[in-house]
Amino acid sequence: MSEPATIVIRAADLQAEETPSLAKASGSMAIATLISRVTGFGWRLALTVLLGITATQDAYNAANNFPNMIYELFVGNVLTSVMIPVLIKARHDDEDKGVAYTQRLVTMGTVMLLVVTLLAVACAPLLTRVFVDSSTGQSRPEVVTAFGYLVLPEILFYGISALFSAILNAQNIFKAPAWAPVANNVIMFGTLAAYMIVPGDRDLNPFHFTDAKFLVLGIGSSLGVAAQALVLVPALLRSGFKLRWRWGWDKRISQFGGLMGWAFGYVLVSQVTVWATTRVATGAAGGGLSIYLQSWNLLQVPYGVLGVSLLTAIMPKMSQAAAEGDVPGVLDYLSQGSRLTAVMLVPISALMTVLGPAMGVALFSIKSSESAGAFELGLGVTASAFLLLPYAVTLLQLRVFYAFNDSRTPTVLRLLMVIFQVPLTFACPFLLPAQDVVYGIACVNGLTYTVGMVMGELWLRRRFGKLGSRRVVKTYVKTGVSSVWGAAAALAVALVVTHYIPGGIHRAGGAWLTLVGGGLLGLACAFGMMTLLRVHELQPALSRITRFVRRT
């Protein structure tokens, strides 16, 4: 379901009736996003079962992180945020609805992505030396480099996917981009099935470049991302956009190039944190990087379903309001997004903090012998679950600047966050035992986004004046109090299971009982308390969830 044809952009009109409309818009992507996140988490879970939380999985994750970090930090969040306002303005100003301009951008973007991809593949050994700490003997740098050669072509396909998604989102078409990652996940399930069947040592030890299992996993990963880009082509054609090479210069490309120049600076700055995290995690206890990434993947499930769909729906509205010079309208969308995000994510964040260990054992402990590693992975969730709200709000704040074609400020904000995060990340091995370093890294990451949220609030106030933050803070306080009650209820269930069920949460049965019982009781208590405290944003959030359940 696409966005309504009429876009409300005046602040006076953005009252309570608009909030359900925004929730409804984001709800159109909820099912696709849920399936995408669940299947994505599913194949990563299957990978963990196949390889275990070992240095081998660390090697694959480290290599696969090279293209992924460019997508998540550059293509996924920055390129689309910069491109959507530009495309909307071109559709508003040009007689051909911006078709020629868009085709030129796609042509230039594809060529640049191809060049970057070729350079990245050639520099695979250098990337390994920079991002992987091999001094402790806990990592397998030769395997990281070999995987890098096979998975770095994903950069091209991730980039094309983001270009196509931005074009569709600028036309308020959200379904196809939301469904596209499912194609990638389906192919990854097939890849892992083939990995089990083909001959060879599961742990790739000893390692050979011609090993069938290695080739299946590496090539299959790139094929999945290629499919993610290709499935968007039919939606583009149905939208009326014609895919064709269009060379030549448009003076507005210089403006776009300036915006992307700062966006590229955002990339370079962001990679410092990825480098620090990867290097410290691979130098700590074996499997540290896998624990960090899997706990991050768990947090991405609720954020992806509830947060990403909201942000994706709100970006074109913000950009349209900014194009019309309606600053109050943009700030109203910021306020709505911040409040809805809190109502949907804070209760889940509180429950994941309490239920993290049970979640790890329930999802990752297929055998009793694996429960120790799964419990440690769950502790990674506990250490970082508080970042859900700061992470979502920080990205929402950055979208306000992008809506006004300002990509400089997000880069400066990101630089300040990096200055805060990197020294603390490198301090973790000196302050914590080797087996606890990964929890320190996860906690530092959450603290960084908390600092980023505060800095973003102050910067927006300096730029635009009053933001109506009193209403947002009031919602945060009520939601936080309610979530504490929900977390307390979930903790009570965990304590009961620990004392009265043999093995407690360290066995799959007790962990599942804790996760389901504690989760349901905790959500009921949290939402019940929000009702008593009259959290006005609760009704549109629940309406969205109800519509989602009905569609499912």
Secondary structure, DSSP 8 states (H G I E B T S, - for coil): ----SS----GGG-STTHHHHHHHHHHTTHHHHHHHHHHHHHHHHHHHHHH-SSHHHHHHHHHHHHHHHHIIIIIIIIIHHHHHHHHHHHHHH-TTTTHHHHHHHHHHHHHHHHHHHHHHHHTHHHHHHHH---TTS-S-HHHHHHHHHHHTTHHHHHHHHHHHHHHHHHTT--HHHHHHHHHHHHHHHHHHHHHHHSSS-TT--S--TT-HHHHHHHHHHHHHHHHHHHTTHHHHHHTT-------S--HHHHHHHHHHHHHHHHHHHHHHHHHHHHHHHHHSSTTHHHHHHHHHHHHHHHIIIIIIHHHHHHHHHHHHHHHTT-HHHHHHHHHHHHHHHHHHHHHHHHHHHHHHHHHHHHHH-SSGGGHHHHHHHHHHHHHHGGGHHHHHHHHHHHHHHHHTT--HHHHHHHHHHHHHHHHHHHHHHHHS-GGGHHHHHHHHHHHHHHHHHHHHHHHHHHHHS---HHHHHHHHHHHHHHHHHHHHHHHHHHHHHHHHSTTGGGSHHHHHHHHHHHHHHHHHHHHHHHHHTT-TTHHHHHHHHHHHHHH-
